[in-house]
Amino acid sequence: SVSVNGHRMLLLGSVLTFMLRMLCSYETMVIYSPDVQDSERDADIESFQSFLTDNGALDIQVSSDGIPSRMAYPIEGYNVGVYVLFMYAAPTSCSKQVQRKLSAPSIEREKFILRFMTTIT
C-alpha cells in the first residue's frame, strides 16, 4: 500500500508533468535600431525579461553581441540593426502577451525596435 504522503507526491509529479506539457518553447527575435544607446537597449532587454517572467515564462536565455549587423534589406532607412534573441519556455498565453506588447504603438518603442518576430521552436 502507498502512504498518504506517497499519494501527494505522485499527484504533485503528475501536476508538474501536465504543466510542463502545456509549455511551448519560443524564440523572439528583436531588432533594435543602431541609434539606441547600449544602456537604453540593456534596460529594455531587462524590462522584457521581467515581462516574460511575469507572464509565466521559464528558462529565459538572451543572446546578443550588441554589435550592429547588416540586415538583408533596409528597415525604416537602416541597413544595420542590433539583433537580440530571447529563448524561453512559456504557456501560449505568454506568447499572445508578447505579441500584444511588442506590436502596441509607443513612441519610445518605435524609436527602439525596428522589427520583431516570435516563433515556436
C-alpha positions as CSV (number, residue, x, y, z in Angstrom):
1,S,0.0,0.0,0.0
2,V,1.0,3.6,-0.6
3,S,1.1,6.2,2.2
4,V,-0.8,9.4,2.1
5,N,2.4,11.3,1.5
6,G,3.2,8.9,-1.3
7,H,-0.1,9.8,-3.0
8,R,0.6,13.5,-2.6
9,M,4.0,13.1,-4.2
10,L,2.5,11.1,-7.1
11,L,-0.2,13.8,-7.6
12,L,2.4,16.6,-7.4
13,G,4.5,14.8,-10.0
14,S,1.5,14.4,-12.3
15,V,0.6,18.1,-12.0
16,L,4.2,19.1,-12.8
17,T,4.3,16.8,-15.8
18,F,1.0,18.2,-17.0
19,M,2.2,21.8,-16.6
20,L,5.5,21.1,-18.5
21,R,3.5,19.7,-21.4
22,M,1.5,22.9,-21.5
23,L,4.6,25.0,-22.0
24,C,6.0,25.6,-25.5
25,S,9.5,26.7,-26.5
26,Y,9.6,30.1,-28.1
27,E,12.1,32.4,-29.7
28,T,11.5,36.1,-30.0
29,M,13.9,38.0,-32.2
30,V,14.0,41.7,-31.7
31,I,16.0,44.0,-34.0
32,Y,16.9,47.3,-32.2
33,S,17.9,50.5,-34.0
34,P,21.6,51.1,-34.1
35,D,20.9,54.6,-32.8
36,V,19.8,53.3,-29.4
37,Q,22.3,53.7,-26.6
38,D,23.7,50.5,-25.1
39,S,22.3,51.4,-21.7
40,E,18.8,52.1,-23.1
41,R,18.8,48.8,-25.0
42,D,20.1,46.9,-22.0
43,A,17.3,48.4,-19.8
44,D,14.7,47.5,-22.4
45,I,16.1,43.9,-22.6
46,E,15.9,43.6,-18.7
47,S,12.4,45.0,-18.8
48,F,11.3,42.5,-21.4
49,Q,12.9,39.6,-19.4
50,S,10.8,40.7,-16.4
51,F,7.7,40.9,-18.6
52,L,8.3,37.3,-19.8
53,T,8.8,36.1,-16.2
54,D,5.6,37.9,-15.1
55,N,3.7,36.2,-17.8
56,G,4.9,32.7,-16.9
57,A,8.0,32.2,-19.0
58,L,10.7,29.9,-17.7
59,D,14.3,29.2,-18.6
60,I,14.8,32.6,-20.3
61,Q,18.0,32.9,-22.2
62,V,19.1,36.1,-24.1
63,S,21.6,36.0,-26.9
64,S,23.1,39.2,-28.4
65,D,26.6,40.5,-29.2
66,G,25.4,44.1,-29.0
67,I,27.1,44.9,-32.3
68,P,25.0,46.2,-35.3
69,S,24.8,43.6,-38.0
70,R,23.9,44.1,-41.6
71,M,20.2,43.3,-42.5
72,A,19.1,41.6,-45.6
73,Y,17.1,44.7,-46.6
74,P,16.7,48.2,-45.2
75,I,14.1,48.7,-42.4
76,E,12.9,52.2,-41.8
77,G,16.0,53.5,-43.6
78,Y,18.5,51.4,-41.6
79,N,20.8,48.9,-43.2
80,V,22.1,47.6,-39.9
81,G,20.4,46.7,-36.6
82,V,21.3,45.1,-33.2
83,Y,19.8,41.6,-33.1
84,V,18.6,40.2,-29.7
85,L,17.3,36.7,-29.4
86,F,15.1,35.7,-26.4
87,M,14.7,31.9,-25.9
88,Y,12.1,30.7,-23.4
89,A,9.5,28.2,-22.4
90,A,6.1,29.6,-21.8
91,P,2.3,29.0,-21.9
92,T,0.6,30.1,-25.1
93,S,-1.0,33.0,-23.2
94,C,2.5,34.4,-22.7
95,S,3.2,34.4,-26.5
96,K,0.0,36.3,-27.0
97,Q,1.0,38.9,-24.5
98,V,4.4,39.2,-26.1
99,Q,2.7,39.9,-29.5
100,R,0.4,42.4,-27.9
101,K,3.2,44.2,-26.0
102,L,5.7,44.5,-29.0
103,S,3.0,45.5,-31.5
104,A,1.4,48.1,-29.3
105,P,2.2,51.6,-30.6
106,S,4.5,53.5,-28.4
107,I,6.7,56.5,-29.3
108,E,9.5,55.2,-27.1
109,R,9.3,51.6,-28.5
110,E,9.0,52.9,-32.1
111,K,12.4,54.6,-31.8
112,F,14.0,51.5,-30.2
113,I,12.6,48.5,-32.2
114,L,12.8,48.2,-35.9
115,R,11.3,44.7,-36.2
116,F,10.4,41.7,-34.1
117,M,9.2,38.1,-34.6
118,T,8.2,35.3,-32.3
119,T,8.3,31.6,-33.4
120,I,7.6,28.3,-31.7
121,T,10.7,26.1,-31.7
